[in-house]
Each structure stands twice: as structure tokens, then as C-alpha cells.
Amino acid sequence: MIMKIDNQTIDITWENNNSVKELFDFAKDGLTINMSKYGGFEQVGSIGKNIDSNNKQMTTSPGDVVLYSGNQIVVFFGSNTWSYTKLGHINLNQTELNNLLNKEGVTLYLVNIC
């Protein structure tokens, strides 16, 4: 699956779990998510439906991509401790993540090309 943030293709390592498999299926025709900056450390947006989750208490790190409440995708440029389902990790450094995510009006686009 390809992830783009504001039209920039992102190198991401996806987890191997049911949540990611459902997200892949849901994004087969493309999925655009308007994100909102929250808490000064993350971008969050609704995926438009509930998917399988397996929440675990964790402390995220910059670049982590998680599922929150079964229907929201969260992309971190900082860290937080909460109960999430891990979806993947963006392979960018802290400066690149801040430049990409630490602003208002971020758009995330997912499409399954498999």
C-alpha cells in the first residue's frame, strides 16, 4: 500500500496484522483522509469506518502510525502513551517528520496497489 502525505510518497513499514489487512482492503480504490493537528505531537483523521483493532497500551515514537478508536488513523511526529493498534512506522527522521506533519491542513492518501 502506498501512503502519501500532501502528495509526497512516504516510505513506510506496515505491520502484519488484521487491522492493516482491513485497511488495505478499504483503500483498494484510494482513501483520502483530512488530518487535524492534535496535542502538538500528532495528526489524526477519520478513516470513515470501523476496522478490526487490537489495542495495547504503548508509548509511540515519531513516525508511528496507529489506529485509534477503531476508526481513526494517527500519525506521530512526537510521542504519546495511550492504547492503540499499531499499523506501521514511517521511515523518516525527526526533522523530516516535523516539516511534513507539524502544521495544519495535512492530507493523507492511501491506495492499495497490490
N, C-alpha and C positions, 0 to 999 in steps of 0.2 A: 504494500500500500504506500502511496506517495502522500506526504504531508507538505503543504505549502503554508507559509505564514506571510501574509501580504505579498503574494506572488513569488516569494523566494522558496525554492525547493529545499527542504530540510533533511539532513542526514539523521535518521532516527533508527534506533534498535528497538523492535517491538518485542514485547513479552509473548510467551507461548501459553495463552490461557483462553478460556471460553469468552471472556469479555472482549478480547482483541478479535477473536474469530467472529463474534456477532457484529462488532464494529466494522470489520472488513466486509461482511455481507451487506450491512446497512449502507456502506459507502460505495457500493459497486457502480452506481451511476453518478457518483460525486456527492459530496456533502459540504456545504458552506456553513461555517459557524462564526457568528459575530461574537467576539470576545469582549469582556469587560475587565479592566484592571481592578484588582481587589487586594486590599491589605498591603500594598507596596511590595508584594513578592510573587504575585501570580496573575495569570489571565484565566478567566473562567467563562464558559459558554455552554448553552444547552445543545445537546445533540438531537433533540426533538422526539425522543422516545426512550423508554427504559430498556436497558440491556442487562444481561447477567452480571452480577457483581460478586466479589469475594473479598469484602473489606477486611483490612487488617490495620491495626494501629501502626503507624510508621512515621518516621521523620524523613521528609522529602529533601532532595538536594536540587540545586539548579539544573534544569534540563529534564527533570522528571515529568512525565505525562501520566496523569491518573484519571480514574473515573470517580466522581463524587455523587452520592445520592442516586446512583444507577442511571442518571440521565444527563450529567454534566461532565464535560471534559475540562481538565485543569492542566495548564502548562506553567511550570515554575521557573522563575528567574531568580528566586530566593529559596527559602525553605520554610517548612511548617510541619508541625506534628498534629496528625489527625488520623481518622480511619478512612482509608482509600483502597481502591483496587488499582494496582499498578498496571499501566498499559504499555509504557515504553520509556525510553530515555533519548533525548536529543543530544547529538554528539557535536556540541559547540562549546566554546569556552565562556567564562563568565561575562567578559566584555561583549562578545557577540550576542549572548542571550539578553543582556541589558539593552543593547541597541535595538534588538528585534522586538522585545516584549515590554519594556518599561516605558509604555506610552499608552495613550487612549486610542480606541478605534482599530484594534488589531483584528484581522480576518484570518481565520484558519480554514484551510480547504483540504479535504481528504478524498482520495479516489483510489479504489482497489483496481489495480491494473492486471491482476492475476486471473 
